[in-house]
Amino acid sequence: MGFSRVNLEWMAMPPFSDFKTWNSLDGKHRVIIIRRGGKASGERRIEQIGLFKKSEISFGWQEIMEATKIITEENQVEKWVSLSVRDDIHGNHITPRAEYFGVDGIGILLPYTSFSSPKKKEEHEKMPYDEFYALYRREQAINGIRERGELPSYIDIEKTVEKFIDQINRRDFSQPVLVARSVSREEIKNIDMITRKKYDNKK
């Protein structure tokens, strides 16, 4: 298993729009790198790298983890880590997307904002939906998608992204590491204030 020899360094991405996809030789894993913006001074720039695993029983790919860096028009840096999770609170046919938003190097786990659901392949059309969704959940567990209870409330976002990029560069497609981070009450207050301000400005 491997990729063509390419430079996947996270911080070495040039400031122009780009979209690249690499598939593993066995066709089961995919790495996507997206770079947008940055052509002009003060322009918003987005850099993303994601690891995906092909589903054997449904159409499409399962997101294992994705890291995002945004440089705003004001030249502020925002970092995100997102991943699919197994959480049957909405039913076993729904896969939420969990997101960590970085504040001063600390990633805070946010409430779910997006969801997906599998689509049957033809060979599974006659399978009862409950049985199909249970099979899909088992496949997700094998593919490295975590349960909600496994997610720490806070992570060291810098170390998490660093380990993720290193793992991809080594062509290691095991479950990425979330580096848990303990936080003080003062840090929690600061995180809450910044995240509240961010989302208030979006309203």
C-alpha positions in Angstrom: 0.0 0.0 0.0 1.3 3.5 -0.8 1.0 6.7 -2.7 3.0 8.2 -5.5 5.9 10.0 -4.0 4.5 13.5 -3.2 5.2 16.2 -0.7 2.2 16.2 1.8 3.8 18.7 4.2 1.0 20.6 5.9 2.7 24.0 6.3 4.5 23.9 2.9 1.4 24.5 0.9 1.8 27.4 -1.6 -0.7 30.3 -1.5 -2.8 29.5 -4.5 -6.0 27.5 -5.3 -5.4 23.8 -5.7 -7.2 20.5 -5.2 -5.3 17.2 -5.2 -6.4 13.6 -4.5 -4.2 10.6 -3.9 -5.5 7.0 -3.7 -3.7 4.2 -2.0 -2.6 1.4 -4.3 -5.2 -0.9 -3.0 -7.9 1.7 -3.6 -9.2 1.7 -0.1 -7.8 5.0 1.3 -7.8 8.5 -0.1 -6.0 11.7 0.9 -7.4 15.0 -0.3 -5.6 18.3 -0.1 -7.4 21.5 -0.8 -5.9 25.0 -1.0 -8.0 28.0 -1.9 -7.3 31.8 -2.0 -4.2 33.7 -1.1 -3.6 35.2 -4.5 -3.9 38.8 -3.3 -2.9 40.6 -0.1 -5.6 40.4 2.5 -7.4 37.6 0.7 -8.9 34.7 2.8 -6.9 31.5 2.4 -8.1 27.9 3.2 -5.9 24.8 3.5 -7.3 21.4 4.2 -6.0 17.8 4.3 -8.3 14.9 4.8 -8.1 11.1 5.2 -11.0 9.0 3.9 -11.7 5.2 3.7 -13.8 3.7 1.0 -17.0 2.0 2.1 -17.4 -1.6 0.9 -21.2 -1.7 1.5 -22.3 1.8 0.5 -21.5 4.4 -2.0 -18.8 6.9 -1.4 -16.1 7.4 1.2 -16.1 7.7 5.0 -14.3 10.7 6.4 -11.8 9.5 9.0 -10.3 12.9 9.9 -9.7 16.3 8.3 -7.6 19.2 9.4 -8.3 22.8 8.2 -6.4 26.0 8.5 -8.0 29.3 7.6 -6.2 32.6 7.3 -8.8 35.3 7.4 -8.9 38.7 5.6 -7.6 40.2 8.8 -4.6 37.8 8.8 -5.9 35.8 11.8 -5.3 32.0 11.8 -8.1 29.6 12.6 -7.6 25.9 12.9 -10.1 23.1 12.9 -10.1 19.3 13.2 -13.2 17.4 12.1 -14.0 13.7 12.0 -17.0 11.4 11.5 -18.3 9.7 14.7 -20.6 6.9 15.6 -23.4 8.2 17.8 -26.8 6.5 17.7 -28.6 9.3 19.6 -30.1 10.3 16.2 -30.5 6.7 15.0 -27.9 4.3 13.6 -28.6 5.6 10.1 -27.1 9.0 10.9 -23.3 9.7 11.1 -22.6 13.1 12.7 -19.5 15.1 11.9 -17.7 16.3 15.0 -15.6 19.5 14.9 -12.9 20.9 17.1 -12.3 24.6 16.9 -8.8 25.9 17.9 -8.4 28.7 20.4 -4.8 29.5 21.5 -3.7 26.0 20.6 -6.7 24.3 22.4 -9.3 22.5 20.3 -12.8 22.6 21.8 -15.4 20.0 20.7 -18.4 21.8 19.3 -22.0 20.6 19.0 -22.8 18.7 15.8 -23.7 20.8 12.8 -23.7 18.4 9.9 -24.7 14.8 9.4 -24.6 12.1 6.6 -26.2 8.8 6.0 -25.2 5.8 3.9 -26.8 4.8 0.5 -27.2 1.1 -0.2 -25.4 -0.5 -3.1 -27.4 -2.7 -5.4 -26.3 -5.9 -3.7 -27.8 -4.7 -0.4 -31.1 -3.3 -1.8 -33.1 -6.2 -0.3 -31.4 -6.1 3.1 -33.7 -4.7 5.9 -32.6 -1.2 6.8 -31.9 -1.9 10.5 -29.7 -4.8 9.4 -27.9 -2.7 6.8 -27.3 0.2 9.2 -26.0 -2.2 11.9 -23.6 -3.6 9.2 -22.6 0.0 8.3 -21.8 0.8 11.9 -19.6 -2.3 12.2 -17.8 -1.2 9.0 -17.2 2.3 10.5 -15.7 0.8 13.6 -13.3 -1.3 11.5 -12.4 1.8 9.5 -11.4 3.7 12.5 -14.4 6.0 13.1 -14.8 6.7 16.8 -17.8 6.5 19.1 -18.9 9.8 20.6 -17.9 8.7 24.0 -14.3 8.3 22.9 -13.9 12.0 22.0 -12.1 14.2 24.5 -13.8 17.6 25.2 -10.5 19.4 24.5 -7.5 18.5 22.4 -4.1 20.0 21.7 -4.9 21.0 18.2 -1.3 21.7 17.2 0.0 18.3 18.3 -3.1 16.5 16.9 -2.5 18.1 13.4 1.2 17.4 13.6 0.7 13.7 14.3 -2.0 13.5 11.6 0.2 15.0 8.9 3.2 12.8 10.0 0.9 9.7 9.9 -0.2 10.5 6.3 3.4 11.2 5.2 4.3 7.7 6.6 1.4 6.2 4.7 -0.1 5.0 8.0 -3.8 4.7 7.6 -4.7 3.5 11.2 -7.0 5.6 13.3 -5.5 9.1 13.8 -4.6 10.2 17.3 -6.5 12.9 19.1 -4.1 14.4 21.7 -6.3 15.1 24.7 -5.6 18.4 26.6 -6.5 19.3 30.1 -7.6 22.9 30.6 -7.9 25.3 33.5 -11.0 27.2 34.4 -9.5 30.4 33.1 -8.7 28.8 29.8 -12.3 27.5 29.6 -13.6 31.0 30.2 -11.4 32.4 27.5 -12.4 29.7 25.0 -16.1 30.3 25.8 -15.7 34.0 25.3 -13.9 33.7 21.9 -16.2 31.0 20.5 -19.3 33.0 21.6 -17.9 36.1 19.9 -17.1 34.2 16.8 -20.6 32.7 16.4 -22.4 36.0 17.5 -20.6 37.7 14.6 -22.0 35.1 12.1 -25.6 35.9 13.1 
